[in-house]
Amino acid sequence: MSQDRRDLLGDAAIEVLAEAGGRGLTHRAVDAAVGVPIGTAKNYFPTRDALLRAVAERCVEQYHAIAAQVAASEAGPTDREGLVAMLRGLLANLAGPGRPRMLAYLELRTEAARKPWLSAILDQVATADFTGFERAQRAAGLPVTPQRAASVTLILHGAVLHLLADGPRTLAAAGLDDLDRFVRSLLEAVYPESPNT
């Protein structure tokens, strides 16, 4: 079976999952999204669990590819301002072009609450997030502890949920209507710049 065809079906399944949710992820919907004969997705992924596994593995592949691109294109933040720019850019991407991938990932996380094998696949992304964000905070010269770094990551993860829902009053209440201000406030709360705090 062609790896290119598997990837194409996996990418289409991500789009279906993002648009239609877990209940809308069917073999027929994936076939329709790609424009292939009915039964093609089922030939590659015979069961719904196989389809979910393929989507999860594709999401993990895409996550690592994006992380590698970011690492290759820039050395990472070297100061607080660089970290602000990086985090603001990540949040803006997830609210914009990265939205379908993130919606699919969150749908998978919901499924994973009932499927430990799926949780094990997706755990790679969460673990990499905690490690990557801690590394970025250290590179920016902040006084990092594991607890502080984890707090920043957890708050960013929570912010993503609100950005995806896109409720204007909620975004305003959370400060997410201004991503620059949100990131600066987050870092100030966890890493106050004043030496007296």
Secondary structure, 3 states (H helix, E strand, C coil): CCHHHHHHHHHHHHHHHHHHHHHHCCHHHHHHHHCCCCCHHHHHCCCHHHHHHHHHHHHHHHHHHHHHHHHHHCCCCCCHHHHHHHHHHHHHHHHCCCHHHHHHHHHHHHHHCCCHHHHHHHHHHHHHHHHHHHHHHHHCCCCCCHHHHHHHHHHHHHHHHHHHHCCHHHHHHHCCCCHHHHHHHHHHHHCCCCCCC
